[in-house]
Amino acid sequence: MTKNFNKSSLTLTKEEHIKENSNYLRGTISDDLKNEITNGFTGDNFSLIRFHGMYQQDDRDLRIERNEQKLEPRHAMMLRCRLPGGVISSEQWLKIDSFVSKNTLYKTIRLTNRQTFQIHGILKKNLKNIHQILHKIGLDSLGTANDVNRNVLCTSDPMESKIHQECYEWAQKISNHLLPHTKAYAEIWLDQKKVFSTDHEPILGKTYLPRKFKTTVVIPPHNDVDLYANDMNFIAIIENKKVIGFNVLIGGGLSITHGNKQTWPFLALELGYITLDKTLSVAQAIVTIQRDWGNRTNRKNAKTRYTIQNVGLKIFKKEVEKRANITFEPIRSYLFTTRGDSIGWKKDINNNWSLTIFVENGRICDNNNQLLKSGLLKIATVHKGNFRLTSNQNIIISEISNENKNKIENIAISYGLIKTNSKLRENSMACVSFPTCPLAMAEAERMLPVFITKVENIMLKYSMEKEIIILRVSGCPNGCGRSLLSEVGLIGKSIGRYNLYIGGNRIGTRIPKIYKENITEKEILVHLEFLIKDWSIYRKENEHFGDFIIRKKIVKEVINPIHDFWN
């Protein structure tokens, strides 16, 4: 007997009532845009603007000072673009850079680990402007936040092979198929006239999904999208250099709540294999089941992984087959052996070049060490190809002709875009956290560069400076930094204090386990030095750090997260 929380007699969450009463995501957003008294959105609109791709934030560095001055927080919006597969043209980049430079508080662009970009510090008066700019250049921000299918990830760089190009096109198709149908976005932000007809959401429903939903398309053996952390995944199966179908995996997710043992991270589970022609119907079936069966009375238990736990994988699979009118075939053989990005130059399928540039924590800005924002702007003025954003917060300048290669390289060198970094640094990641994220408990993006330098010094001390450790920092337990798929993960507890997790693996198929709780950065470094020293002495040949941790039983391996993660 399956549970349908939409029809439950239990009390629905506040968020469910907001969606129910929103008139298909319109709310009174238009009225708030006219309100010049406050720079923020009021009431339900604070939540509803997320469906349109924005979060209301304030500068937490200034919060106390402004409170003492009896001023409201310095509200500004963060906008996240919809960019399935991460491809953006040079012309589009120029328009985005121009808006950011002229109309935002921070003047920076932030690459996310969901293969798109965010713009922080947009004042309310400039919101229509950026939405209309996006529309004119063929982009939008619809469905990049809140309870919908988010930006669809795809193994990076479609120009790497025809297979990559085909999978990129599937990422676009899935994204478009699962988009909200409401005309609210066009009416509010693009000033399109309201059509007086009944809105209808055939896939998402009037109250949309119970929680956010994340999707990937991935090409083995490279797990650059961290597929096991996502709700729905399509693994390309290749024969005779063609994609013939997908293995479908569901139910991954990393968010937890500190101390709440009813929350846990979980790796995506195998459903079965499908041919290409069934892809969209299967995607729709999975999403509608989560729509109908997901928990709408407790948001902490509302993600797809909890729905599967509540009803059982076998029942969930049977319902997918029923709704999609298919029978899953057995999973086809696949193997993942690598993760991360290959920094530097390589040739593509058309004998052009691509240059992957390391972007620390995804922040596109100029500083004393690197003029990254100015350098990319300069490249965009001469480059005729595309930029491709990766799931590891880096950027690929792709489709560079042989004639243009030296010109692009000289620009990149002169602006400091090409630098030698340790493999440790290149494989690190942090979420945004302070000062703009309202959920942040501890620093992440701002602390990681200096923290990595300290870990690099430890690695050098024990002659391990050429080795890789996947190290990630999240400012809170919501999973944005994907710390719970790293070999060393830090999750913020309070200012300057973190939980330290160890024992994940290099390719992102094992969840780490807590090693020390609520400790300072100084204490973390002491523990890491002890562990790295032991690794340098007692590891087997080519043994990775996380595998060493598990083999030596420094922490217990997380095999079944429901039982193992907290115990």
FENNORUR-V811776 format. One record per residue. RES is the residue in one small letter. OMEGA is omega in degrees with one decimal (NA if undefined). Layout:
res={RES	RES}
omega={OMEGA	OMEGA}
This chain:
res={m	t	k	n	f	n	k	s	s	l	t	l	t	k	e	e	h	i	k	e	n	s	n	y	l	r	g	t	i	s	d	d	l	k	n	e	i	t	n	g	f	t	g	d	n	f	s	l	i	r	f	h	g	m	y	q	q	d	d	r	d	l	r	i	e	r	n	e	q	k	l	e	p	r	h	a	m	m	l	r	c	r	l	p	g	g	v	i	s	s	e	q	w	l	k	i	d	s	f	v	s	k	n	t	l	y	k	t	i	r	l	t	n	r	q	t	f	q	i	h	g	i	l	k	k	n	l	k	n	i	h	q	i	l	h	k	i	g	l	d	s	l	g	t	a	n	d	v	n	r	n	v	l	c	t	s	d	p	m	e	s	k	i	h	q	e	c	y	e	w	a	q	k	i	s	n	h	l	l	p	h	t	k	a	y	a	e	i	w	l	d	q	k	k	v	f	s	t	d	h	e	p	i	l	g	k	t	y	l	p	r	k	f	k	t	t	v	v	i	p	p	h	n	d	v	d	l	y	a	n	d	m	n	f	i	a	i	i	e	n	k	k	v	i	g	f	n	v	l	i	g	g	g	l	s	i	t	h	g	n	k	q	t	w	p	f	l	a	l	e	l	g	y	i	t	l	d	k	t	l	s	v	a	q	a	i	v	t	i	q	r	d	w	g	n	r	t	n	r	k	n	a	k	t	r	y	t	i	q	n	v	g	l	k	i	f	k	k	e	v	e	k	r	a	n	i	t	f	e	p	i	r	s	y	l	f	t	t	r	g	d	s	i	g	w	k	k	d	i	n	n	n	w	s	l	t	i	f	v	e	n	g	r	i	c	d	n	n	n	q	l	l	k	s	g	l	l	k	i	a	t	v	h	k	g	n	f	r	l	t	s	n	q	n	i	i	i	s	e	i	s	n	e	n	k	n	k	i	e	n	i	a	i	s	y	g	l	i	k	t	n	s	k	l	r	e	n	s	m	a	c	v	s	f	p	t	c	p	l	a	m	a	e	a	e	r	m	l	p	v	f	i	t	k	v	e	n	i	m	l	k	y	s	m	e	k	e	i	i	i	l	r	v	s	g	c	p	n	g	c	g	r	s	l	l	s	e	v	g	l	i	g	k	s	i	g	r	y	n	l	y	i	g	g	n	r	i	g	t	r	i	p	k	i	y	k	e	n	i	t	e	k	e	i	l	v	h	l	e	f	l	i	k	d	w	s	i	y	r	k	e	n	e	h	f	g	d	f	i	i	r	k	k	i	v	k	e	v	i	n	p	i	h	d	f	w	n}
omega={-178.0	179.7	175.1	-173.5	174.5	-175.4	-177.6	176.3	178.6	-177.7	177.8	179.6	176.8	-177.9	178.8	178.0	178.1	-179.8	-178.2	-174.5	-170.8	-173.5	179.1	169.5	178.2	-174.9	173.7	-178.8	-179.1	177.9	179.7	179.1	179.6	-176.8	-176.9	-179.0	179.9	176.9	179.9	175.1	-172.3	173.1	-177.0	-177.2	176.1	178.2	-173.8	-179.3	178.8	176.3	178.8	173.8	-176.4	171.7	172.1	-178.3	169.3	-179.4	-174.7	173.2	-176.6	-169.9	-177.9	-178.7	-178.8	176.9	178.5	178.7	-178.7	174.9	174.7	176.8	179.1	-177.5	170.6	-175.3	167.7	178.4	-179.6	-177.1	170.4	-173.6	-176.6	-178.2	170.0	-175.7	177.9	-177.4	176.9	179.7	177.5	179.7	-179.8	179.7	179.3	-179.8	-179.4	178.5	-178.0	-176.5	-174.2	-165.4	178.4	-178.3	-171.2	176.1	-178.4	173.1	-179.3	173.6	-178.3	176.0	169.6	166.0	175.1	178.2	175.1	173.2	-179.7	172.0	176.9	176.6	-174.7	-177.5	-178.5	-174.0	179.5	-179.5	-177.5	177.3	-179.3	173.1	178.2	-178.3	-178.1	-178.8	172.8	-179.7	174.6	178.3	-176.3	174.8	177.5	178.2	180.0	-162.5	179.2	171.7	-175.7	-179.9	-176.1	-179.6	175.8	175.1	-167.0	169.9	177.1	-179.1	-180.0	178.3	176.2	176.9	177.4	179.4	-179.2	179.9	174.8	178.4	175.6	177.0	177.2	-179.3	-180.0	179.3	-178.1	-176.8	-174.1	-179.8	169.5	179.6	-176.8	177.6	-176.4	-178.2	-178.2	-179.3	-172.7	-169.2	-176.7	177.6	174.8	-176.7	178.2	176.0	-174.8	174.8	-176.6	173.9	180.0	176.7	-173.1	-179.0	-173.4	-179.7	-175.4	179.6	173.1	-175.7	178.4	-179.7	178.5	-175.0	-173.3	-172.1	176.5	166.6	-169.8	-179.1	175.7	10.3	-172.1	-178.7	-177.1	-178.1	-177.0	-172.3	-174.3	178.2	-170.6	-177.2	-174.8	-173.7	178.2	-178.8	-175.8	174.5	-168.6	171.9	179.6	176.1	175.1	173.3	-178.8	-179.4	-178.0	159.5	-178.4	177.0	-176.9	166.7	176.2	176.8	-171.9	-175.2	175.5	170.8	-178.8	174.2	-179.0	-174.8	172.0	173.4	179.6	171.4	-177.4	177.5	-179.8	-176.6	-178.4	171.6	-178.3	-177.1	176.2	172.3	-173.0	-175.1	-179.9	-170.4	-175.6	179.1	176.6	177.5	179.8	-180.0	-178.7	-179.0	-178.6	174.9	177.0	175.0	-173.1	-173.5	-178.1	-175.0	178.3	178.2	-179.0	-175.0	178.7	179.5	-169.5	180.0	-176.3	-177.6	178.4	175.8	178.7	178.2	-178.5	-173.8	-177.1	-177.3	-176.8	179.4	179.2	179.9	-179.6	179.9	175.0	-179.9	-179.9	-175.9	-178.8	-178.6	-179.8	165.6	179.3	169.0	176.9	178.0	174.5	-177.5	175.0	-178.2	173.9	-177.5	-175.9	176.2	178.8	-177.2	175.4	-175.6	176.6	-172.8	167.7	179.8	179.0	-173.5	-180.0	-178.5	166.7	-175.7	168.6	179.4	177.3	-177.6	176.7	178.8	-175.5	-179.3	175.6	-174.2	178.4	-179.1	173.2	173.5	-175.4	-175.9	-171.6	176.6	-172.3	-178.2	179.6	-179.5	177.9	176.1	178.6	178.2	-178.2	180.0	-177.8	-175.1	-177.9	-178.8	-176.0	164.1	179.4	-177.5	-176.6	178.9	177.8	172.7	176.9	-177.6	179.0	169.5	-170.2	178.1	177.3	179.7	177.3	-179.5	-176.1	-172.2	-178.1	179.7	179.6	-179.0	179.9	176.6	-178.1	-180.0	-175.6	178.8	177.4	-178.0	178.9	-177.9	175.4	178.7	175.7	175.2	176.0	-178.4	-178.0	-178.8	177.9	-178.6	174.6	172.2	-177.0	-179.3	-178.6	6.3	-168.7	-176.3	-178.3	-177.5	-173.7	174.9	-179.2	178.7	175.2	-177.6	-175.2	-178.3	-169.4	-177.7	179.8	178.0	178.8	177.8	179.4	177.8	175.5	179.0	176.1	178.9	178.9	-179.1	-177.5	174.6	-179.6	-171.4	179.4	-177.5	179.9	163.2	175.1	-174.7	-177.3	-178.3	174.3	-178.0	177.5	-174.7	-176.7	168.7	-175.0	179.6	-179.4	179.7	-177.5	164.8	-179.6	174.8	172.4	-179.0	175.2	177.0	-174.0	174.9	177.5	-176.6	176.3	-176.7	-173.8	162.7	-178.7	178.5	178.1	172.7	170.3	-179.2	-172.5	-172.3	173.5	179.6	178.1	179.2	176.7	-178.3	-178.6	179.6	176.5	-175.0	169.7	-178.5	-177.6	176.5	179.1	178.7	178.0	-179.0	176.7	179.9	-179.7	178.3	178.3	-177.2	-179.9	176.4	178.5	177.7	-178.8	-176.0	-166.5	-178.2	171.3	-177.9	177.8	179.6	-179.5	-174.0	-178.3	178.6	175.9	-179.7	-179.0	-178.6	-179.3	177.2	175.8	165.3	177.9	178.2	175.7	-179.7	174.0	-173.7	-178.5	-177.8	-169.8	-169.3	-175.8	-173.5	NA}
